Amino acid sequence: MAPIHKDSQNKLAKKRLKRQIEEGRITSEIRSLLKKELISAKEIKPNSWDFQFIKSMIDYSEILSSSQKQELERILQDQITVEDGFEF
């Protein structure tokens, strides 16, 4: 069996996160990332729209709307962006 490289695992994780958002689900994995983003947003602009959105998404349990999916993808873009061949 060929070894799985860290880059391959990272790409698979990013694809999994993106798929979960596209399916409209906020999983524990996404919640964990949102909590990290919340800390960053709080340090930069605690009253910003992003901060309020992230805060509301951490406890959100319903299916995401299209606009919510887009905002989550924007906020978590560094964690879910996979480029073919290269990661930036």
Biopython code that builds the backbone (N, CA, C, O; Angstrom):
import numpy as np
from Bio.PDB.StructureBuilder import StructureBuilder

atoms = [
    (1, "MET", "N", (0.842, -1.175, 0.000)),
    (1, "MET", "CA", (0.000, 0.000, 0.000)),
    (1, "MET", "C", (0.888, 1.239, 0.000)),
    (1, "MET", "O", (1.836, 1.329, 0.780)),
    (2, "ALA", "N", (0.584, 2.180, -0.863)),
    (2, "ALA", "CA", (1.382, 3.401, -0.978)),
    (2, "ALA", "C", (1.123, 4.304, 0.220)),
    (2, "ALA", "O", (0.000, 4.380, 0.717)),
    (3, "PRO", "N", (2.165, 4.988, 0.680)),
    (3, "PRO", "CA", (1.970, 5.895, 1.813)),
    (3, "PRO", "C", (1.101, 7.088, 1.419)),
    (3, "PRO", "O", (1.175, 7.580, 0.292)),
    (4, "ILE", "N", (0.301, 7.532, 2.336)),
    (4, "ILE", "CA", (-0.528, 8.717, 2.107)),
    (4, "ILE", "C", (0.257, 9.921, 2.594)),
    (4, "ILE", "O", (0.641, 9.998, 3.761)),
    (5, "HIS", "N", (0.485, 10.836, 1.708)),
    (5, "HIS", "CA", (1.254, 12.023, 2.053)),
    (5, "HIS", "C", (0.378, 13.036, 2.769)),
    (5, "HIS", "O", (-0.842, 13.055, 2.607)),
    (6, "LYS", "N", (1.020, 13.869, 3.556)),
    (6, "LYS", "CA", (0.299, 14.889, 4.318)),
    (6, "LYS", "C", (-0.496, 15.799, 3.388)),
    (6, "LYS", "O", (-1.620, 16.184, 3.707)),
    (7, "ASP", "N", (0.089, 16.147, 2.227)),
    (7, "ASP", "CA", (-0.620, 17.002, 1.273)),
    (7, "ASP", "C", (-1.900, 16.337, 0.786)),
    (7, "ASP", "O", (-2.928, 16.996, 0.631)),
    (8, "SER", "N", (-1.836, 15.038, 0.548)),
    (8, "SER", "CA", (-3.021, 14.305, 0.097)),
    (8, "SER", "C", (-4.099, 14.313, 1.169)),
    (8, "SER", "O", (-5.277, 14.517, 0.874)),
    (9, "GLN", "N", (-3.697, 14.092, 2.402)),
    (9, "GLN", "CA", (-4.656, 14.110, 3.507)),
    (9, "GLN", "C", (-5.267, 15.496, 3.657)),
    (9, "GLN", "O", (-6.466, 15.629, 3.902)),
    (10, "ASN", "N", (-4.442, 16.524, 3.511)),
    (10, "ASN", "CA", (-4.910, 17.899, 3.629)),
    (10, "ASN", "C", (-5.932, 18.209, 2.533)),
    (10, "ASN", "O", (-6.962, 18.827, 2.801)),
    (11, "LYS", "N", (-5.651, 17.784, 1.308)),
    (11, "LYS", "CA", (-6.582, 18.021, 0.204)),
    (11, "LYS", "C", (-7.898, 17.283, 0.428)),
    (11, "LYS", "O", (-8.972, 17.820, 0.156)),
    (12, "LEU", "N", (-7.808, 16.047, 0.926)),
    (12, "LEU", "CA", (-9.026, 15.283, 1.208)),
    (12, "LEU", "C", (-9.860, 15.956, 2.291)),
    (12, "LEU", "O", (-11.085, 16.013, 2.191)),
    (13, "ALA", "N", (-9.197, 16.463, 3.322)),
    (13, "ALA", "CA", (-9.909, 17.154, 4.403)),
    (13, "ALA", "C", (-10.586, 18.410, 3.873)),
    (13, "ALA", "O", (-11.727, 18.699, 4.235)),
    (14, "LYS", "N", (-9.896, 19.157, 3.021)),
    (14, "LYS", "CA", (-10.473, 20.375, 2.457)),
    (14, "LYS", "C", (-11.678, 20.049, 1.584)),
    (14, "LYS", "O", (-12.695, 20.739, 1.635)),
    (15, "LYS", "N", (-11.560, 19.001, 0.789)),
    (15, "LYS", "CA", (-12.687, 18.596, -0.057)),
    (15, "LYS", "C", (-13.869, 18.151, 0.797)),
    (15, "LYS", "O", (-15.021, 18.448, 0.479)),
    (16, "ARG", "N", (-13.580, 17.443, 1.876)),
    (16, "ARG", "CA", (-14.641, 16.981, 2.779)),
    (16, "ARG", "C", (-15.364, 18.179, 3.405)),
    (16, "ARG", "O", (-16.593, 18.200, 3.461)),
    (17, "LEU", "N", (-14.611, 19.167, 3.871)),
    (17, "LEU", "CA", (-15.217, 20.360, 4.469)),
    (17, "LEU", "C", (-16.076, 21.101, 3.449)),
    (17, "LEU", "O", (-17.196, 21.513, 3.750)),
    (18, "LYS", "N", (-15.547, 21.264, 2.250)),
    (18, "LYS", "CA", (-16.298, 21.958, 1.204)),
    (18, "LYS", "C", (-17.589, 21.204, 0.885)),
    (18, "LYS", "O", (-18.644, 21.818, 0.719)),
    (19, "ARG", "N", (-17.507, 19.879, 0.800)),
    (19, "ARG", "CA", (-18.696, 19.066, 0.520)),
    (19, "ARG", "C", (-19.736, 19.214, 1.633)),
    (19, "ARG", "O", (-20.933, 19.311, 1.358)),
    (20, "GLN", "N", (-19.282, 19.232, 2.882)),
    (20, "GLN", "CA", (-20.204, 19.376, 4.007)),
    (20, "GLN", "C", (-20.944, 20.709, 3.934)),
    (20, "GLN", "O", (-22.145, 20.774, 4.195)),
    (21, "ILE", "N", (-20.228, 21.762, 3.580)),
    (21, "ILE", "CA", (-20.872, 23.072, 3.445)),
    (21, "ILE", "C", (-21.848, 23.048, 2.276)),
    (21, "ILE", "O", (-22.972, 23.536, 2.398)),
    (22, "GLU", "N", (-21.430, 22.484, 1.145)),
    (22, "GLU", "CA", (-22.313, 22.404, -0.021)),
    (22, "GLU", "C", (-23.586, 21.620, 0.285)),
    (22, "GLU", "O", (-24.649, 21.914, -0.262)),
    (23, "GLU", "N", (-23.475, 20.624, 1.160)),
    (23, "GLU", "CA", (-24.646, 19.831, 1.562)),
    (23, "GLU", "C", (-25.505, 20.566, 2.585)),
    (23, "GLU", "O", (-26.597, 20.111, 2.924)),
    (24, "GLY", "N", (-25.013, 21.700, 3.077)),
    (24, "GLY", "CA", (-25.785, 22.501, 4.017)),
    (24, "GLY", "C", (-25.667, 22.072, 5.457)),
    (24, "GLY", "O", (-26.540, 22.373, 6.271)),
    (25, "ARG", "N", (-24.585, 21.363, 5.786)),
    (25, "ARG", "CA", (-24.406, 20.866, 7.149)),
    (25, "ARG", "C", (-23.262, 21.587, 7.849)),
    (25, "ARG", "O", (-22.230, 21.875, 7.244)),
    (26, "ILE", "N", (-23.458, 21.872, 9.121)),
    (26, "ILE", "CA", (-22.372, 22.367, 9.959)),
    (26, "ILE", "C", (-22.007, 21.228, 10.896)),
    (26, "ILE", "O", (-22.711, 20.939, 11.864)),
    (27, "THR", "N", (-20.901, 20.597, 10.587)),
    (27, "THR", "CA", (-20.438, 19.453, 11.367)),
    (27, "THR", "C", (-19.574, 19.930, 12.532)),
    (27, "THR", "O", (-19.254, 21.114, 12.636)),
    (28, "SER", "N", (-19.208, 19.013, 13.388)),
    (28, "SER", "CA", (-18.331, 19.366, 14.515)),
    (28, "SER", "C", (-16.986, 19.874, 14.008)),
    (28, "SER", "O", (-16.370, 20.736, 14.635)),
    (29, "GLU", "N", (-16.536, 19.349, 12.890)),
    (29, "GLU", "CA", (-15.277, 19.800, 12.289)),
    (29, "GLU", "C", (-15.383, 21.264, 11.842)),
    (29, "GLU", "O", (-14.467, 22.056, 12.067)),
    (30, "ILE", "N", (-16.486, 21.607, 11.221)),
    (30, "ILE", "CA", (-16.703, 22.990, 10.788)),
    (30, "ILE", "C", (-16.896, 23.890, 11.998)),
    (30, "ILE", "O", (-16.388, 25.012, 12.016)),
    (31, "ARG", "N", (-17.616, 23.425, 13.004)),
    (31, "ARG", "CA", (-17.795, 24.212, 14.234)),
    (31, "ARG", "C", (-16.447, 24.547, 14.874)),
    (31, "ARG", "O", (-16.232, 25.662, 15.349)),
    (32, "SER", "N", (-15.564, 23.581, 14.880)),
    (32, "SER", "CA", (-14.233, 23.791, 15.448)),
    (32, "SER", "C", (-13.488, 24.891, 14.689)),
    (32, "SER", "O", (-12.860, 25.755, 15.300)),
    (33, "LEU", "N", (-13.560, 24.855, 13.369)),
    (33, "LEU", "CA", (-12.926, 25.894, 12.555)),
    (33, "LEU", "C", (-13.582, 27.251, 12.790)),
    (33, "LEU", "O", (-12.901, 28.275, 12.856)),
    (34, "LEU", "N", (-14.903, 27.251, 12.916)),
    (34, "LEU", "CA", (-15.617, 28.506, 13.168)),
    (34, "LEU", "C", (-15.221, 29.113, 14.509)),
    (34, "LEU", "O", (-15.111, 30.333, 14.628)),
    (35, "LYS", "N", (-15.009, 28.286, 15.501)),
    (35, "LYS", "CA", (-14.585, 28.792, 16.813)),
    (35, "LYS", "C", (-13.225, 29.470, 16.715)),
    (35, "LYS", "O", (-12.994, 30.497, 17.354)),
    (36, "LYS", "N", (-12.327, 28.902, 15.920)),
    (36, "LYS", "CA", (-11.016, 29.526, 15.709)),
    (36, "LYS", "C", (-11.164, 30.851, 14.969)),
    (36, "LYS", "O", (-10.511, 31.838, 15.309)),
    (37, "GLU", "N", (-12.027, 30.864, 13.954)),
    (37, "GLU", "CA", (-12.273, 32.095, 13.202)),
    (37, "GLU", "C", (-12.923, 33.156, 14.084)),
    (37, "GLU", "O", (-12.649, 34.347, 13.933)),
    (38, "LEU", "N", (-13.775, 32.729, 14.995)),
    (38, "LEU", "CA", (-14.441, 33.657, 15.905)),
    (38, "LEU", "C", (-13.418, 34.381, 16.776)),
    (38, "LEU", "O", (-13.530, 35.587, 17.000)),
    (39, "ILE", "N", (-12.435, 33.655, 17.261)),
    (39, "ILE", "CA", (-11.383, 34.265, 18.081)),
    (39, "ILE", "C", (-10.630, 35.313, 17.269)),
    (39, "ILE", "O", (-10.367, 36.412, 17.759)),
    (40, "SER", "N", (-10.283, 34.976, 16.033)),
    (40, "SER", "CA", (-9.583, 35.930, 15.166)),
    (40, "SER", "C", (-10.448, 37.153, 14.877)),
    (40, "SER", "O", (-9.976, 38.288, 14.952)),
    (41, "ALA", "N", (-11.706, 36.917, 14.549)),
    (41, "ALA", "CA", (-12.611, 38.024, 14.236)),
    (41, "ALA", "C", (-12.826, 38.920, 15.449)),
    (41, "ALA", "O", (-12.937, 40.138, 15.313)),
    (42, "LYS", "N", (-12.885, 38.323, 16.625)),
    (42, "LYS", "CA", (-13.092, 39.101, 17.851)),
    (42, "LYS", "C", (-11.910, 40.026, 18.109)),
    (42, "LYS", "O", (-12.090, 41.153, 18.570)),
    (43, "GLU", "N", (-10.703, 39.553, 17.815)),
    (43, "GLU", "CA", (-9.511, 40.369, 18.013)),
    (43, "GLU", "C", (-9.448, 41.525, 17.023)),
    (43, "GLU", "O", (-8.997, 42.619, 17.364)),
    (44, "ILE", "N", (-9.900, 41.280, 15.803)),
    (44, "ILE", "CA", (-9.804, 42.301, 14.760)),
    (44, "ILE", "C", (-10.966, 43.289, 14.842)),
    (44, "ILE", "O", (-10.751, 44.494, 14.976)),
    (45, "LYS", "N", (-12.181, 42.787, 14.761)),
    (45, "LYS", "CA", (-13.382, 43.640, 14.783)),
    (45, "LYS", "C", (-14.509, 42.901, 15.487)),
    (45, "LYS", "O", (-15.277, 42.184, 14.845)),
    (46, "PRO", "N", (-14.617, 43.067, 16.797)),
    (46, "PRO", "CA", (-15.624, 42.312, 17.558)),
    (46, "PRO", "C", (-17.076, 42.664, 17.234)),
    (46, "PRO", "O", (-17.979, 41.900, 17.573)),
    (47, "ASN", "N", (-17.314, 43.781, 16.599)),
    (47, "ASN", "CA", (-18.690, 44.165, 16.272)),
    (47, "ASN", "C", (-18.990, 44.035, 14.783)),
    (47, "ASN", "O", (-20.009, 44.535, 14.306)),
    (48, "SER", "N", (-18.109, 43.370, 14.056)),
    (48, "SER", "CA", (-18.287, 43.256, 12.613)),
    (48, "SER", "C", (-19.396, 42.259, 12.262)),
    (48, "SER", "O", (-19.809, 41.438, 13.081)),
    (49, "TRP", "N", (-19.854, 42.361, 11.024)),
    (49, "TRP", "CA", (-20.868, 41.431, 10.540)),
    (49, "TRP", "C", (-20.319, 40.012, 10.547)),
    (49, "TRP", "O", (-21.025, 39.079, 10.930)),
    (50, "ASP", "N", (-19.065, 39.836, 10.126)),
    (50, "ASP", "CA", (-18.454, 38.501, 10.117)),
    (50, "ASP", "C", (-18.464, 37.882, 11.510)),
    (50, "ASP", "O", (-18.801, 36.708, 11.669)),
    (51, "PHE", "N", (-18.098, 38.663, 12.510)),
    (51, "PHE", "CA", (-18.076, 38.163, 13.885)),
    (51, "PHE", "C", (-19.464, 37.675, 14.291)),
    (51, "PHE", "O", (-19.602, 36.584, 14.843)),
    (52, "GLN", "N", (-20.480, 38.471, 14.022)),
    (52, "GLN", "CA", (-21.855, 38.101, 14.380)),
    (52, "GLN", "C", (-22.313, 36.860, 13.611)),
    (52, "GLN", "O", (-22.979, 35.987, 14.169)),
    (53, "PHE", "N", (-21.955, 36.788, 12.336)),
    (53, "PHE", "CA", (-22.339, 35.640, 11.510)),
    (53, "PHE", "C", (-21.677, 34.361, 12.019)),
    (53, "PHE", "O", (-22.339, 33.337, 12.185)),
    (54, "ILE", "N", (-20.378, 34.426, 12.264)),
    (54, "ILE", "CA", (-19.649, 33.252, 12.755)),
    (54, "ILE", "C", (-20.242, 32.788, 14.081)),
    (54, "ILE", "O", (-20.458, 31.596, 14.298)),
    (55, "LYS", "N", (-20.498, 33.740, 14.954)),
    (55, "LYS", "CA", (-21.071, 33.424, 16.268)),
    (55, "LYS", "C", (-22.413, 32.701, 16.119)),
    (55, "LYS", "O", (-22.685, 31.735, 16.833)),
    (56, "SER", "N", (-23.237, 33.166, 15.201)),
    (56, "SER", "CA", (-24.549, 32.535, 15.011)),
    (56, "SER", "C", (-24.435, 31.155, 14.357)),
    (56, "SER", "O", (-25.260, 30.280, 14.619)),
    (57, "MET", "N", (-23.437, 30.956, 13.524)),
    (57, "MET", "CA", (-23.278, 29.679, 12.828)),
    (57, "MET", "C", (-22.751, 28.569, 13.739)),
    (57, "MET", "O", (-23.003, 27.393, 13.477)),
    (58, "ILE", "N", (-22.040, 28.914, 14.782)),
    (58, "ILE", "CA", (-21.487, 27.900, 15.682)),
    (58, "ILE", "C", (-22.597, 27.043, 16.291)),
    (58, "ILE", "O", (-22.429, 25.835, 16.453)),
    (59, "ASP", "N", (-23.710, 27.652, 16.623)),
    (59, "ASP", "CA", (-24.820, 26.916, 17.237)),
    (59, "ASP", "C", (-25.952, 26.604, 16.261)),
    (59, "ASP", "O", (-26.991, 26.084, 16.669)),
    (60, "TYR", "N", (-25.767, 26.909, 14.995)),
    (60, "TYR", "CA", (-26.807, 26.705, 13.992)),
    (60, "TYR", "C", (-26.990, 25.219, 13.724)),
    (60, "TYR", "O", (-26.011, 24.503, 13.513)),
    (61, "SER", "N", (-28.222, 24.751, 13.730)),
    (61, "SER", "CA", (-28.459, 23.311, 13.567)),
    (61, "SER", "C", (-29.368, 22.977, 12.381)),
    (61, "SER", "O", (-29.664, 21.807, 12.140)),
    (62, "GLU", "N", (-29.804, 23.980, 11.653)),
    (62, "GLU", "CA", (-30.686, 23.731, 10.518)),
    (62, "GLU", "C", (-29.871, 23.591, 9.232)),
    (62, "GLU", "O", (-28.653, 23.773, 9.236)),
    (63, "ILE", "N", (-30.548, 23.270, 8.146)),
    (63, "ILE", "CA", (-29.896, 23.203, 6.841)),
    (63, "ILE", "C", (-29.573, 24.631, 6.405)),
    (63, "ILE", "O", (-30.392, 25.538, 6.554)),
    (64, "LEU", "N", (-28.379, 24.816, 5.869)),
    (64, "LEU", "CA", (-27.931, 26.143, 5.461)),
    (64, "LEU", "C", (-28.626, 26.607, 4.185)),
    (64, "LEU", "O", (-28.909, 25.808, 3.292)),
    (65, "SER", "N", (-28.895, 27.901, 4.114)),
    (65, "SER", "CA", (-29.421, 28.491, 2.887)),
    (65, "SER", "C", (-28.251, 28.714, 1.925)),
    (65, "SER", "O", (-27.089, 28.579, 2.308)),
    (66, "SER", "N", (-28.564, 29.052, 0.693)),
    (66, "SER", "CA", (-27.510, 29.307, -0.296)),
    (66, "SER", "C", (-26.602, 30.449, 0.131)),
    (66, "SER", "O", (-25.382, 30.363, -0.011)),
    (67, "SER", "N", (-27.193, 31.517, 0.653)),
    (67, "SER", "CA", (-26.371, 32.657, 1.070)),
    (67, "SER", "C", (-25.505, 32.307, 2.282)),
    (67, "SER", "O", (-24.372, 32.777, 2.384)),
    (68, "GLN", "N", (-26.017, 31.499, 3.188)),
    (68, "GLN", "CA", (-25.217, 31.066, 4.339)),
    (68, "GLN", "C", (-24.046, 30.197, 3.880)),
    (68, "GLN", "O", (-22.934, 30.321, 4.395)),
    (69, "LYS", "N", (-24.300, 29.323, 2.915)),
    (69, "LYS", "CA", (-23.230, 28.485, 2.369)),
    (69, "LYS", "C", (-22.133, 29.353, 1.760)),
    (69, "LYS", "O", (-20.945, 29.119, 1.985)),
    (70, "GLN", "N", (-22.543, 30.356, 0.990)),
    (70, "GLN", "CA", (-21.569, 31.246, 0.353)),
    (70, "GLN", "C", (-20.736, 31.987, 1.385)),
    (70, "GLN", "O", (-19.520, 32.108, 1.235)),
    (71, "GLU", "N", (-21.381, 32.481, 2.425)),
    (71, "GLU", "CA", (-20.653, 33.204, 3.469)),
    (71, "GLU", "C", (-19.698, 32.282, 4.223)),
    (71, "GLU", "O", (-18.574, 32.676, 4.533)),
    (72, "LEU", "N", (-20.135, 31.066, 4.519)),
    (72, "LEU", "CA", (-19.249, 30.109, 5.193)),
    (72, "LEU", "C", (-18.043, 29.785, 4.324)),
    (72, "LEU", "O", (-16.918, 29.718, 4.818)),
    (73, "GLU", "N", (-18.273, 29.585, 3.037)),
    (73, "GLU", "CA", (-17.160, 29.313, 2.129)),
    (73, "GLU", "C", (-16.199, 30.491, 2.089)),
    (73, "GLU", "O", (-14.983, 30.299, 2.049)),
    (74, "ARG", "N", (-16.727, 31.698, 2.097)),
    (74, "ARG", "CA", (-15.875, 32.890, 2.085)),
    (74, "ARG", "C", (-15.054, 32.973, 3.367)),
    (74, "ARG", "O", (-13.846, 33.204, 3.321)),
    (75, "ILE", "N", (-15.700, 32.787, 4.493)),
    (75, "ILE", "CA", (-15.024, 32.908, 5.787)),
    (75, "ILE", "C", (-14.003, 31.791, 5.990)),
    (75, "ILE", "O", (-12.932, 32.020, 6.553)),
    (76, "LEU", "N", (-14.328, 30.597, 5.538)),
    (76, "LEU", "CA", (-13.436, 29.447, 5.727)),
    (76, "LEU", "C", (-12.624, 29.122, 4.472)),
    (76, "LEU", "O", (-12.133, 28.004, 4.322)),
    (77, "GLN", "N", (-12.483, 30.094, 3.576)),
    (77, "GLN", "CA", (-11.835, 29.816, 2.293)),
    (77, "GLN", "C", (-10.424, 29.249, 2.428)),
    (77, "GLN", "O", (-10.031, 28.407, 1.621)),
    (78, "ASP", "N", (-9.664, 29.678, 3.406)),
    (78, "ASP", "CA", (-8.308, 29.145, 3.578)),
    (78, "ASP", "C", (-8.324, 27.677, 3.978)),
    (78, "ASP", "O", (-7.399, 26.934, 3.649)),
    (79, "GLN", "N", (-9.351, 27.259, 4.675)),
    (79, "GLN", "CA", (-9.441, 25.871, 5.128)),
    (79, "GLN", "C", (-10.056, 24.939, 4.092)),
    (79, "GLN", "O", (-9.875, 23.724, 4.174)),
    (80, "ILE", "N", (-10.783, 25.491, 3.111)),
    (80, "ILE", "CA", (-11.486, 24.616, 2.170)),
    (80, "ILE", "C", (-11.035, 24.765, 0.723)),
    (80, "ILE", "O", (-11.495, 24.008, -0.131)),
    (81, "THR", "N", (-10.158, 25.704, 0.420)),
    (81, "THR", "CA", (-9.734, 25.917, -0.955)),
    (81, "THR", "C", (-8.673, 24.900, -1.343)),
    (81, "THR", "O", (-7.629, 24.790, -0.700)),
    (82, "VAL", "N", (-8.957, 24.167, -2.394)),
    (82, "VAL", "CA", (-8.005, 23.198, -2.934)),
    (82, "VAL", "C", (-7.817, 23.528, -4.408)),
    (82, "VAL", "O", (-8.773, 23.531, -5.183)),
    (83, "GLU", "N", (-6.596, 23.799, -4.776)),
    (83, "GLU", "CA", (-6.273, 24.052, -6.175)),
    (83, "GLU", "C", (-5.739, 22.754, -6.772)),
    (83, "GLU", "O", (-5.032, 22.005, -6.098)),
    (84, "ASP", "N", (-6.066, 22.493, -8.009)),
    (84, "ASP", "CA", (-5.545, 21.293, -8.665)),
    (84, "ASP", "C", (-4.040, 21.422, -8.837)),
    (84, "ASP", "O", (-3.549, 22.324, -9.516)),
    (85, "GLY", "N", (-3.333, 20.519, -8.219)),
    (85, "GLY", "CA", (-1.885, 20.492, -8.339)),
    (85, "GLY", "C", (-1.152, 21.304, -7.296)),
    (85, "GLY", "O", (-0.120, 20.865, -6.789)),
    (86, "PHE", "N", (-1.655, 22.468, -6.966)),
    (86, "PHE", "CA", (-0.966, 23.346, -6.023)),
    (86, "PHE", "C", (-1.940, 23.931, -5.019)),
    (86, "PHE", "O", (-3.120, 24.126, -5.311)),
    (87, "GLU", "N", (-1.426, 24.206, -3.836)),
    (87, "GLU", "CA", (-2.207, 24.922, -2.840)),
    (87, "GLU", "C", (-1.521, 26.246, -2.604)),
    (87, "GLU", "O", (-0.297, 26.303, -2.482)),
    (88, "PHE", "N", (-2.282, 27.292, -2.541)),
    (88, "PHE", "CA", (-1.713, 28.623, -2.333)),
    (88, "PHE", "C", (-1.948, 29.087, -0.933)),
    (88, "PHE", "O", (-1.538, 30.191, -0.572)),
]
sb = StructureBuilder()
sb.init_structure("model")
sb.init_model(0)
sb.init_chain("A")
sb.init_seg("    ")
for serial, (resi, resn, name, xyz) in enumerate(atoms, 1):
    if name == "N":
        sb.init_residue(resn, " ", resi, " ")
    sb.init_atom(name, np.array(xyz, "f"), 0.0, 1.0, " ", f" {name:<3s}", serial, name[0])
structure = sb.get_structure()
